[in-house]
Amino acid sequence: PDGFLPEYVLLRPTKLLAEERQRERWASMAIGAATGAAGMLLPAGVSPSSSAPSINPPFQSQHSSFVLRRVSSAASALVLPPSSPLSSFSPYPPLLRKNSVSGFRFLCRSRAPFHHFPSSKGNGLASASVERVGQVDHKHEKSTHRHQLLQQEGKQQVKEMTIKPSVTISDGKLVISGRTVLSGVPDNVSVSSTTVAGPVDGIFLGAQFQERACRHVVSVGTLRDVRFMACFRFKLWWMAQRMGNQGRDIPLETQFLLLETSGESGDGDDDARALYTVLLPLVDGSFRASLHGNPNDELELCIESGDANTTGAAFTHSLFVCAAQSDPFAAITDAIRAVKSHLRTFRQRPEKKLPSIVDFFGWCTWDAFYQDVTQQGVEAGLESLTTGGAPPKFVIIDDGWQSVGIDHHTCEEEQEPSLMRLTGIKENAKFQNRGNPGEGIKSIVDIAKQKYGLNYVYVWHAITGYWGGVQPGVEGMEQYGSKMRYPSISPGVDGNEPGLKSDAITVQGLGLVNPKKVYEFYNELHAYLATAGVDGVKVDVQCVLETLGAGLGGRVDLARQYHQALDASVQKNFPDNGIIACMSHNTDGLYYSKQTAVVRASDDFYPRDPVSHTIHIASVAYNSIFLGEFMLPDWDMFHSLHPAAEYHGSARAISGGPVYVSDAPGKHNFELLRKLVLPDGSILRAQLPGRPTKDCLFTDPARDGVSLLKIWNMNKYTGVLGVYNCQGAAWSRLEKKNVFHQTGTDSLTCSVKGSDVHLISDAATEREWNGDCVVYRHGDGDVILLLHDAAMPVSLKVLEHEIFTVSPIKVLAPDFKFAPLGLIDMFNAGGAIAGLYYQVQADASSLEMGWGLVNQSNGASLQPTENRGSSLVGSVHMQVKGCGRLGAYSSSRPRRCLVDNADDVEFVYDASSGLLTINLETMPEGKKKLHSVVVEL
């Protein structure tokens, strides 16, 4: 702010610098004893000594007012006030850069790029976002943080300083960045800091109770007039979204809560001051927490173990409240990172290996055959898709391949069908080759890979083996110690899904493998499948574990043992990390997900249930906000020949996750599939989990009757934006099921801007990009120029959608403007652009615009200043995946176009819209499998 002289600036690196290797040695010495700390700062007027980079500690002991800020183990920054001379760093000239933010000069290194962080461009410096600017509060004594280890008399001592935290509880109020979020916080709610080094990122809340119990509920304060978006479990297995602005609106079993607070700016632009914070109920020892509201608008914290013998009275880290930020997506990522650092039981999505299936088209047998799937049916499905020109490269053989049976004591007169239980590791008779029964499931695996060219075969199993578990005492499986257990449904789940009490699993029980033997069970099953050529598993029914913890140490301990065993077996038997988690939306599992990298994002695609389709799209988008921090969300299979096929298919294309159908053999829409699948079976996958745009986070596109849902994602050089009308159906809090409701209007309208793609600046090839975009509308092929912050209207009826490719405009010269669009006949057109750089030629000499490397995404825009003569020739170099119509925006008609270093090729140019199209007739050849395309202007 004007007139404010900060004592510290906290920076988060977001891009790699070219001199990373040169900086690494310096940075590792500069952080000295503060191993893992991500920033160093000196107060105004303090100069580092000439030997600063090589001593430990690096700065003189009498100066204690600098900040060490833990950002992550992969980022470091040295921050110096303007008055600090940098001449002492002369041995390290590549490090010296300047930044205009608050007049601070800073040095920065990053071991890995952070594509998911927002960027603020520096002059010649790696991109970094300013996380906080502030002053040290030397009088604030209640919250102290240790920063610098000093050597005194040969002993290590800790020098302390104080920082005013941004999240506090005082006078019964939870205050975040000066804004009251909760009032009336009870005295028995406890507070713990997130870290012992650096300014506070947030706080952990717990509670103290007079008596030990296996379940506690406590108010953490009253929530009013604060917009929120909650992800809550409306079923045992699945989450959905809910929006509101007061505590009573928060549903039972809320596992994620995003809040928006707005300050009064005085200029009428309150939205510019909107801040976002995240509340995350956690696992705390053997207990798991969730949130809900009560009729008095109190936000209540429920802490439960699921085992009457597992009790507690004191909890310290049950709810995390993160510091507020202006970027909601960064706030969420930072909150999950802080929880990860605390729990140390899970990894975030970017840290995990994605299985290769996510980049290919697939087919699942479920909606085609359900449990009646056979080997012959699998082969028929693969044959049908392959001959039609949409060859799947992976298949999921869903429920129906295993050896299962009923309990021997089941009475014939029982009205309810008997629950099936697993009776053996190997496949059933339907998947045994008649000519060679001993070959087993390997027979269909070989057929899929050798005859139909599939790369991957997955099979289904429940986390407990089968729906009814493993049959106790069955021959050949006695060693796993399976015992009958009867699910106990938590009050929160029961409140949202009362019908679960009469479910077959609840009534008939489940054969649960001894937790101490479950690794042996998984390993035998997975080793057998791997030997047969199976590449991975879809592990279903995961949330059932929370109901089975009685007598086993509780739900959290049981989940921990099962997930650790599952991770270990998958890592051993499926080297491509071949696993998809399904029916797994409880935090018991999420906070123990170290290995699994793909998770089903919502309740099933129900082809025969009309009420489900709009609900499905809204649910996967909002659930991905939370789930996408842990794993890559899988938006589920769908039918390509269906009244809502384009609605579902377009959403899968921009989801960033796997794309696969569950068509019955012979029932396909190949025209639709060609918008999703390339001839070689690969897809144009976006880079991130698809999520609602910032302006949709707190509107309800399923219930409010006025809002459309916008979903954004990123490609390497473009963004993609999907707009969906999801109104008319939602889960009913009263009826406890999905129902239709009256929307009150036939068509709804929203505005679309280039900045709706949250990280669109990352796709620009120049640091000083002005925000101008070209938008390609997939439905009618229109090309629209959207200047910075300009918007255009979009109107849709229920079950209608529109897809937009958003591409930053590159200004090569005053007369040359260009923006790549990609394969414009595919939903995610921009995903085809794999490489891009620009040149300007003058008098037969070439001056590069940008960095001159095909595979890099950012660089400085250089204006040619040498003798250029009377004419300029701009050239655009693209590497393109796939085949079809390649589209781009060009402000002038190209002089010529070249493909794969061959002679000139024909192109079509529409001067009125600037749309340039080139027909790439065949798939590219060679190792890179990319077309080289040059456009000369």
LINKAHU-V706937 format. One record per backbone hydrogen bond with DSSP energy under -0.5 kcal/mol. NH is the residue of the N-H (numbers start at 1). CO is the residue of the C=O. E is the energy in kcal/mol with one decimal. If there is no record, write none. Layout:
nh->{NH	NH}
co->{CO	CO}
e->{E	E}
//
This chain:
nh->{4	5	6	7	8	10	11	12	13	14	15	20	23	24	25	26	27	28	29	30	31	32	34	35	37	38	40	42	46	52	54	55	55	63	64	69	69	70	70	71	75	76	77	78	79	80	81	84	85	89	90	92	93	95	96	97	98	99	103	104	105	107	109	111	112	114	115	117	122	123	124	128	129	131	131	132	134	138	140	141	144	145	146	147	148	150	150	152	152	155	157	159	159	160	161	163	165	166	168	170	173	174	175	175	176	177	177	179	181	182	183	184	185	189	190	190	192	194	203	204	205	206	207	208	209	213	216	218	220	222	223	224	225	226	227	228	229	230	231	232	232	233	234	234	235	240	242	244	247	249	250	251	254	254	255	256	257	258	259	259	260	261	265	270	272	273	274	275	276	277	279	280	280	281	282	284	287	288	289	290	291	292	293	294	297	299	300	300	301	302	302	303	303	304	305	306	310	311	312	315	318	319	320	321	322	322	323	325	328	331	332	333	334	335	336	337	338	339	340	341	342	343	344	347	349	351	352	354	358	359	360	361	362	363	364	365	369	370	370	372	373	375	378	379	380	381	382	383	384	385	386	387	388	389	390	393	394	395	396	397	397	398	403	403	404	405	410	414	421	422	423	424	428	431	432	433	433	439	440	442	443	445	446	447	448	449	450	451	451	452	453	454	455	456	458	459	460	461	462	463	465	466	468	469	470	471	474	477	480	481	483	485	487	488	489	494	495	496	496	497	500	501	502	503	507	508	509	510	511	512	512	513	514	517	518	521	522	523	524	525	526	527	528	529	530	531	532	533	534	535	536	537	538	539	539	540	540	542	543	544	545	546	547	548	552	554	555	556	558	559	560	561	562	563	564	565	566	567	568	569	570	571	572	573	574	577	578	579	580	581	582	585	589	590	591	592	593	594	599	600	601	606	607	609	610	612	613	615	616	617	618	619	620	621	622	623	624	625	625	626	626	627	628	629	630	631	632	633	634	635	638	642	645	648	649	650	651	652	653	654	655	655	659	661	662	667	668	670	673	674	675	676	677	678	681	683	684	685	687	690	691	693	696	697	697	699	701	703	704	709	710	711	712	713	715	719	720	721	722	723	724	725	726	728	729	729	730	732	733	736	737	739	741	748	750	752	754	756	757	758	760	762	763	764	767	769	773	774	775	776	777	777	778	778	781	784	784	786	786	787	790	792	794	796	798	799	800	802	804	805	806	806	807	807	809	810	811	812	812	813	816	817	818	819	821	822	823	824	824	826	827	829	829	831	832	833	834	834	835	836	837	838	839	840	841	842	845	847	847	848	849	850	850	856	862	864	871	873	875	876	877	878	878	879	880	881	884	886	886	887	887	888	889	890	891	895	896	898	899	900	902	905	908	910	911	913	914	915	916	917	918	920	920	921	931	933	933	934	935	936	936	937}
co->{1	3	4	134	134	132	9	129	11	127	127	17	19	20	21	22	23	24	25	26	27	29	31	33	34	69	77	79	43	49	51	51	52	60	62	39	67	68	197	69	72	109	38	107	40	105	42	81	83	86	87	89	90	92	93	95	123	104	100	101	80	78	76	74	74	14	113	114	125	98	122	120	12	10	129	10	8	136	137	139	142	161	196	159	159	148	157	150	155	152	150	148	157	158	145	143	163	200	175	173	170	182	168	173	179	166	175	176	174	174	222	172	172	186	188	206	204	202	321	192	319	190	315	188	313	312	303	301	299	183	297	222	245	245	260	244	258	242	256	230	240	253	232	238	238	232	230	228	223	246	247	249	251	291	231	231	279	229	257	277	227	275	263	268	269	270	271	261	325	259	257	278	320	279	318	287	284	304	282	302	254	300	250	298	294	221	292	298	218	290	300	216	301	288	214	214	307	309	213	207	205	205	280	203	278	320	201	276	326	327	328	329	330	331	332	333	334	335	336	337	338	339	340	593	629	348	349	352	355	356	357	681	659	394	661	396	365	365	366	369	370	430	374	375	376	377	378	379	380	381	382	383	384	386	385	361	361	456	363	395	458	396	424	426	402	421	407	411	405	469	403	403	401	428	429	431	436	436	437	439	440	441	442	443	444	445	446	446	447	447	449	448	393	393	395	536	397	538	465	540	462	464	420	466	511	422	471	474	477	478	512	510	485	547	487	490	491	492	493	493	497	498	499	500	503	504	505	485	468	483	510	511	480	514	514	517	518	519	520	521	522	523	524	525	526	527	528	530	529	457	457	578	459	537	580	461	538	582	583	541	542	543	544	545	549	549	305	286	554	555	556	557	558	559	560	561	562	563	564	565	566	567	568	569	570	574	574	577	537	598	539	237	586	586	587	589	590	592	632	581	634	604	605	606	608	609	610	611	612	613	614	615	616	617	618	619	620	621	622	622	623	623	624	626	627	627	597	631	599	633	660	640	642	644	645	646	647	648	649	650	651	652	360	362	638	664	666	668	669	670	672	673	673	682	678	359	676	683	714	655	712	710	693	693	694	696	699	700	700	724	708	722	691	720	718	806	713	804	711	802	709	800	724	702	702	726	739	737	731	732	732	730	728	796	794	792	790	753	754	756	757	759	760	761	859	766	786	807	784	805	775	782	776	803	777	775	782	773	784	785	787	752	750	748	746	725	797	723	721	776	719	804	774	805	772	818	809	810	816	816	813	815	810	889	887	887	829	822	885	823	675	826	827	828	829	830	832	879	879	854	877	849	875	847	873	845	842	840	845	846	838	848	860	853	860	862	868	841	839	935	837	876	933	835	931	832	920	884	918	822	885	916	819	914	817	936	936	934	903	932	899	897	917	915	909	910	910	910	888	908	886	884	918	919	880	878	931	898	876	896	934	874}
e->{-1.8	-0.6	-0.9	-1.8	-1.9	-2.9	-0.5	-2.6	-0.5	-3.5	-1.1	-1.2	-2.0	-1.8	-0.8	-0.7	-3.1	-2.3	-1.4	-2.7	-2.0	-0.9	-2.2	-2.0	-2.2	-1.5	-3.0	-1.5	-1.9	-2.1	-2.1	-0.7	-0.9	-1.5	-0.9	-0.7	-0.6	-0.5	-0.7	-0.8	-1.4	-2.3	-1.1	-2.8	-4.1	-2.7	-0.6	-1.8	-0.5	-2.0	-1.9	-2.9	-0.7	-1.9	-1.3	-0.6	-0.5	-0.6	-1.6	-2.1	-2.0	-2.7	-2.3	-1.8	-0.7	-0.8	-0.6	-1.6	-0.6	-0.6	-1.1	-1.5	-2.4	-2.6	-0.7	-1.2	-1.9	-1.0	-0.8	-1.0	-0.5	-2.1	-1.8	-1.4	-1.0	-0.5	-2.0	-0.7	-2.2	-2.0	-1.9	-1.8	-0.5	-0.5	-1.4	-0.8	-0.6	-0.5	-2.6	-2.2	-1.5	-2.7	-3.0	-0.7	-2.8	-3.2	-0.5	-1.8	-3.0	-1.3	-1.7	-0.6	-2.7	-1.2	-0.6	-1.3	-2.5	-0.9	-2.4	-3.2	-3.5	-1.8	-1.2	-2.1	-2.9	-1.7	-2.8	-2.2	-3.1	-3.8	-2.8	-0.6	-1.0	-1.5	-0.8	-2.5	-2.0	-3.2	-2.2	-0.6	-2.4	-1.9	-0.8	-0.9	-1.5	-2.3	-1.9	-1.4	-2.8	-1.9	-1.8	-0.5	-0.7	-2.4	-2.8	-1.2	-1.7	-2.6	-0.5	-3.0	-2.5	-2.6	-0.9	-0.8	-0.7	-1.7	-1.7	-3.0	-3.1	-1.9	-2.9	-0.5	-2.5	-0.5	-3.0	-2.9	-1.5	-2.8	-2.7	-1.9	-2.3	-1.7	-2.4	-1.3	-2.2	-3.2	-3.6	-0.7	-3.5	-2.9	-0.6	-2.9	-0.5	-2.3	-2.5	-0.6	-1.8	-0.8	-1.9	-2.4	-1.7	-1.9	-2.5	-3.1	-2.2	-0.5	-3.6	-2.0	-0.7	-2.2	-2.0	-2.1	-2.7	-2.1	-2.4	-2.2	-2.4	-2.1	-2.5	-2.3	-1.5	-3.3	-2.5	-1.4	-1.9	-1.8	-1.9	-0.5	-1.5	-1.7	-2.0	-2.9	-1.7	-1.8	-2.7	-2.1	-2.4	-0.8	-3.4	-1.9	-1.0	-1.2	-2.1	-2.1	-2.1	-2.1	-2.1	-2.4	-2.2	-1.9	-2.2	-2.3	-0.9	-1.4	-2.1	-3.2	-0.9	-1.4	-2.2	-0.6	-2.9	-1.1	-0.5	-0.9	-0.7	-2.3	-1.4	-1.5	-2.8	-3.1	-2.7	-0.9	-2.4	-1.7	-1.6	-0.5	-0.6	-2.1	-1.1	-1.3	-1.9	-1.7	-2.6	-2.0	-2.5	-2.2	-3.1	-0.6	-1.8	-1.2	-0.5	-2.2	-2.3	-1.9	-3.1	-1.6	-1.9	-2.3	-1.1	-2.5	-2.0	-0.7	-1.4	-2.2	-2.8	-2.4	-1.7	-2.1	-1.4	-1.8	-1.9	-2.3	-0.5	-2.3	-0.5	-2.8	-2.0	-1.1	-0.5	-2.8	-1.8	-1.4	-1.4	-1.3	-2.5	-3.0	-1.6	-2.8	-2.6	-2.7	-1.1	-0.5	-2.0	-2.5	-0.8	-1.8	-2.7	-3.0	-2.2	-2.3	-3.2	-2.5	-1.9	-2.0	-2.9	-2.2	-1.3	-1.4	-2.5	-3.0	-1.0	-1.9	-2.4	-0.7	-2.6	-2.2	-0.7	-1.5	-2.4	-1.2	-1.5	-1.2	-1.5	-1.8	-2.4	-2.0	-3.0	-0.6	-2.0	-2.4	-2.6	-2.2	-2.3	-2.9	-2.3	-1.8	-2.5	-2.7	-2.1	-2.2	-2.5	-2.5	-1.7	-2.6	-2.6	-1.9	-0.6	-1.6	-2.0	-2.7	-2.1	-1.8	-0.8	-1.8	-2.1	-1.8	-1.5	-1.3	-2.0	-2.9	-3.0	-0.6	-0.7	-1.6	-0.7	-1.7	-0.7	-0.6	-2.4	-1.6	-2.0	-2.6	-2.5	-1.7	-2.2	-2.8	-1.4	-0.5	-1.0	-0.6	-0.8	-2.9	-1.6	-1.5	-1.8	-2.4	-3.2	-0.7	-3.2	-0.6	-0.6	-0.7	-2.1	-2.4	-3.6	-2.5	-1.0	-2.1	-1.8	-1.1	-0.5	-0.8	-0.7	-1.9	-2.1	-2.3	-0.7	-0.6	-2.2	-2.0	-1.8	-1.7	-2.9	-2.8	-2.5	-1.6	-0.5	-1.1	-3.4	-2.5	-1.6	-2.2	-1.9	-0.5	-1.0	-0.6	-0.8	-0.5	-2.1	-2.8	-0.5	-3.1	-2.8	-1.8	-3.1	-3.5	-2.3	-2.8	-2.9	-3.0	-2.9	-2.2	-0.9	-0.9	-0.5	-0.6	-2.1	-3.1	-0.5	-1.8	-0.5	-2.8	-2.5	-2.6	-2.3	-2.6	-0.5	-1.4	-1.5	-1.1	-2.2	-2.0	-1.6	-0.9	-0.7	-1.2	-2.9	-2.6	-3.2	-2.6	-0.6	-2.6	-0.7	-2.9	-1.9	-3.0	-0.5	-2.6	-0.6	-0.6	-2.9	-1.9	-2.7	-2.5	-0.6	-1.8	-2.2	-1.9	-3.1	-2.3	-2.6	-0.5	-2.7	-0.5	-2.3	-3.3	-0.5	-0.9	-2.1	-1.3	-1.7	-0.6	-2.3	-2.1	-2.2	-1.8	-1.6	-1.3	-1.5	-2.1	-2.1	-0.7	-1.2	-1.4	-1.8	-1.4	-1.0	-2.7	-1.4	-1.9	-2.0	-1.0	-2.4	-2.2	-3.7	-2.9	-2.3	-2.8	-0.5	-0.5	-1.8	-0.7	-0.6	-1.3	-0.8	-0.6	-0.7	-2.4	-2.8	-2.7	-3.1	-0.6	-3.3	-2.1	-2.5	-2.8	-2.4	-0.7	-3.2	-3.3	-0.6	-1.9	-3.2	-2.6	-2.5	-3.0	-1.1	-2.6	-0.6	-3.7	-1.6	-2.5	-2.5	-2.4	-0.8	-0.5	-3.0	-0.6	-3.4	-2.6	-2.3	-2.9	-0.8	-0.9	-3.3	-3.1	-0.6	-2.6	-2.4	-2.8	-0.5	-3.8}
//
